[in-house]
Amino acid sequence: ASYALNRDQWDALGVLRSDDNSQFGRFNNYALSAGYKLNSQWRLVGSAGSSFQAPTFNQLYFPRTGNFSGNPELQPQRSRSKELGVKYAAHALAASAVVYENKVQGFITPSTNVQSDRATLRGATFAVDRQFETLLVKASYDYTDPRTEPDDKRIARIARHVFNLNLSRETGPWQYYGELKLASDRIDRSGSREFNLGGYGLLNAGVGYKVNQDLTVSARLNNITDKTYSLANGFTTPGRNLFVSANWSF
């Protein structure tokens, strides 16, 4: 169930949700969000809510592989989150800054399937979009330092710093774009062992052509510099690769 309220200077939305899981039972959750317009350019936003996430089939029953296996004793993760931010929009410029905190009870560590008492995910996201005639520039920076409690350990496979830059341009039926992603180092665990996964930078580019109103063809070149990196210990990621597609809609 949801209820929305709108006024000239502010708006709000409330949501109630009930999930009945055949394995874990019923869970009731809520979400509240609101925005307040300071003036024609600036707006304050905030939200709070709760959620639950049941363990996946693999997390419960994946067969043992080395130090990794499913854990049939896992229980759903319960979380309470809140965030506060400010947004700016004027002419060809849009920007936002948001800080957040998410407390997760019964956090499941992805690399080990071990369930901790609690994890706290705190961070901030900054984003800027700027339109220059036919060129659109989008940039964002994310900082997060999630940790499990009470041992105060970094959560595996999550980078503290992530920067994204996207450039796109449209000229007639053609669209061109380029992407840059920079991520700092992460840690991973296997049993009692801890591994450091180095930071990396990825550069992607693509082009699309609108043949007619219904058909668009495109080509995308990923990992142009053929960077070798890993998001999880022992698992490789694709090197330089080309993806060509055609999209037909009617």
C-alpha positions in Angstrom: 0.0 0.0 0.0 1.2 3.5 -0.8 0.1 7.1 -0.1 1.5 10.2 -1.8 1.0 13.8 -0.8 2.0 16.8 -3.0 2.1 20.6 -2.2 3.8 23.5 -4.0 6.9 23.4 -1.8 7.1 19.8 -0.7 5.9 16.3 -1.5 6.0 13.0 0.4 5.4 9.3 -0.2 4.7 6.5 2.2 4.7 2.8 1.4 3.8 -0.2 3.5 4.7 -3.7 2.3 4.1 -7.2 3.6 6.0 -10.3 2.3 5.0 -13.8 3.1 7.9 -16.2 2.5 7.0 -19.9 2.6 10.4 -20.7 4.1 11.0 -17.8 6.5 7.6 -16.4 7.3 6.0 -13.0 7.1 7.9 -9.7 7.1 6.3 -6.2 7.3 8.3 -3.2 6.1 7.9 0.5 5.3 9.4 3.3 3.3 9.0 7.1 3.8 10.4 9.7 1.5 10.0 13.5 1.2 11.3 16.5 -0.6 11.2 20.2 0.2 11.8 22.9 -2.4 14.0 25.7 -1.0 13.7 27.8 -4.2 13.5 27.2 -7.9 17.0 25.6 -8.0 17.6 23.9 -4.7 15.7 21.0 -3.1 16.2 19.0 0.1 15.4 15.3 0.0 15.3 12.6 2.7 14.1 9.0 3.2 13.9 6.3 5.8 12.7 2.7 5.6 13.1 -1.0 6.4 13.5 -4.1 4.3 14.2 -7.8 4.4 16.2 -10.0 2.0 15.9 -13.8 2.1 19.1 -15.8 1.4 19.4 -17.1 -2.2 19.3 -20.7 -3.1 23.1 -20.7 -3.7 23.8 -19.1 -0.4 21.8 -21.8 1.3 22.7 -24.9 -0.6 25.7 -24.3 -2.9 27.9 -27.5 -2.8 31.3 -27.1 -1.1 34.0 -25.8 -3.4 37.3 -25.3 -1.6 36.6 -23.0 1.4 33.2 -21.9 0.0 29.9 -23.7 0.5 26.2 -22.9 1.1 25.0 -22.4 4.6 21.5 -23.9 5.3 21.4 -22.1 8.7 21.2 -18.6 7.1 18.3 -16.4 8.1 17.0 -13.3 6.2 18.8 -10.0 6.4 16.8 -7.2 8.0 17.8 -3.6 7.4 16.9 -0.1 8.4 18.1 2.7 6.2 18.1 6.5 6.1 19.5 9.1 3.8 19.6 12.9 3.5 20.6 15.0 0.5 20.4 18.2 -1.5 19.7 18.6 -5.2 20.4 21.5 -7.6 18.9 22.0 -11.1 19.2 25.1 -13.3 19.2 25.3 -17.1 21.8 22.8 -18.4 23.3 21.9 -14.9 22.1 19.3 -12.4 23.9 18.3 -9.2 23.2 16.3 -6.1 24.9 15.2 -2.8 23.5 12.4 -0.7 24.7 10.8 2.6 23.2 7.6 3.8 23.4 4.9 6.5 22.1 1.4 6.3 22.2 -1.0 9.3 21.8 -4.6 8.3 20.9 -7.2 11.0 22.2 -10.7 10.1 24.4 -9.5 7.3 25.6 -12.3 5.0 29.2 -11.9 3.9 29.2 -12.7 0.1 32.6 -14.3 0.0 32.1 -16.8 2.9 28.3 -17.0 3.5 29.0 -16.3 7.2 26.2 -14.4 8.9 27.4 -11.6 11.2 25.4 -9.9 14.0 25.1 -6.7 12.1 26.7 -4.6 9.4 26.7 -0.8 9.0 26.9 0.7 5.5 27.7 4.4 5.5 28.7 6.6 2.6 28.0 9.5 0.3 27.3 10.0 -3.4 28.0 13.2 -5.4 26.8 13.6 -9.0 26.9 16.3 -11.6 25.3 16.4 -15.1 26.1 19.2 -17.5 24.7 19.7 -21.0 26.9 21.5 -23.6 24.8 21.9 -26.7 25.1 18.4 -28.2 27.5 17.0 -25.6 26.2 15.6 -22.2 28.8 15.1 -19.4 27.9 13.0 -16.4 30.2 12.5 -13.4 29.7 10.8 -10.0 31.8 9.9 -7.0 30.9 7.3 -4.4 32.5 6.9 -1.0 31.5 4.0 1.3 33.2 2.2 4.2 30.9 -0.7 5.1 31.9 -2.8 8.1 30.5 -5.8 10.0 29.9 -5.6 13.8 31.1 -6.2 16.4 34.5 -7.2 14.8 34.7 -3.9 12.8 36.0 -5.6 9.6 35.6 -4.2 6.1 33.0 -5.9 4.0 34.5 -8.0 1.3 34.5 -7.0 -2.4 33.4 -3.4 -2.0 35.6 -0.5 -3.0 35.8 2.6 -0.8 36.1 5.0 -3.7 34.4 4.8 -7.1 34.5 7.5 -9.8 32.4 7.4 -13.0 32.6 9.7 -16.0 30.3 9.5 -19.0 30.4 11.6 -22.2 27.7 11.3 -24.8 26.9 13.2 -28.0 24.1 13.0 -30.5 24.4 14.4 -34.1 21.5 13.5 -36.3 21.0 9.7 -36.3 24.4 9.1 -34.7 25.1 8.8 -31.0 28.7 8.5 -29.6 29.7 7.9 -26.0 32.7 7.2 -23.8 32.9 5.9 -20.2 35.6 5.9 -17.6 35.4 4.0 -14.3 38.0 4.2 -11.5 37.7 2.0 -8.4 40.0 1.7 -5.4 41.3 -1.5 -3.9 39.0 -4.0 -2.2 39.5 -7.0 0.1 38.3 -10.6 -0.3 38.2 -13.5 2.1 38.4 -17.3 1.9 38.1 -19.0 5.2 40.5 -17.3 7.5 42.6 -16.0 4.7 42.3 -12.4 3.4 43.3 -11.1 0.0 43.8 -7.7 -1.4 42.2 -6.9 -4.8 43.9 -4.0 -6.4 42.2 -0.9 -7.8 41.5 -0.6 -11.5 40.4 1.8 -14.2 38.2 0.9 -17.2 37.6 2.7 -20.4 34.7 1.9 -22.7 33.3 3.5 -25.8 30.5 3.0 -28.2 28.5 4.3 -31.2 24.9 3.9 -32.3 23.0 4.7 -35.5 19.3 5.1 -35.8 18.5 3.5 -39.1 14.8 4.6 -38.9 12.1 5.2 -36.3 12.1 1.5 -35.3 15.6 0.2 -35.8 18.9 1.2 -34.1 22.2 -0.6 -34.5 25.1 -0.1 -32.1 28.6 -1.2 -31.3 30.4 -1.1 -27.9 34.0 -1.7 -27.1 34.6 -2.6 -23.5 37.9 -2.5 -21.5 39.7 -0.7 -24.3 43.1 -0.8 -22.5 42.7 -4.6 -21.9 43.0 -4.1 -18.1 43.5 -7.2 -16.0 41.5 -6.9 -12.8 39.4 -9.0 -10.4 36.2 -8.4 -8.5 36.4 -11.6 -6.5 39.5 -13.6 -5.6 40.1 -16.4 -8.1 37.6 -15.2 -10.7 38.9 -13.3 -13.8 37.0 -10.7 -15.7 36.8 -10.2 -19.5 39.6 -8.4 -21.3 39.0 -6.2 -24.3 35.7 -7.2 -25.9 33.4 -5.9 -28.6 29.6 -6.1 -28.4 27.4 -5.4 -31.5 23.6 -5.2 -31.3 20.5 -4.3 -33.2 17.4 -3.0 -31.4 14.0 -3.1 -33.2 10.9 -1.7 -31.5 7.4 -1.2 -32.9 
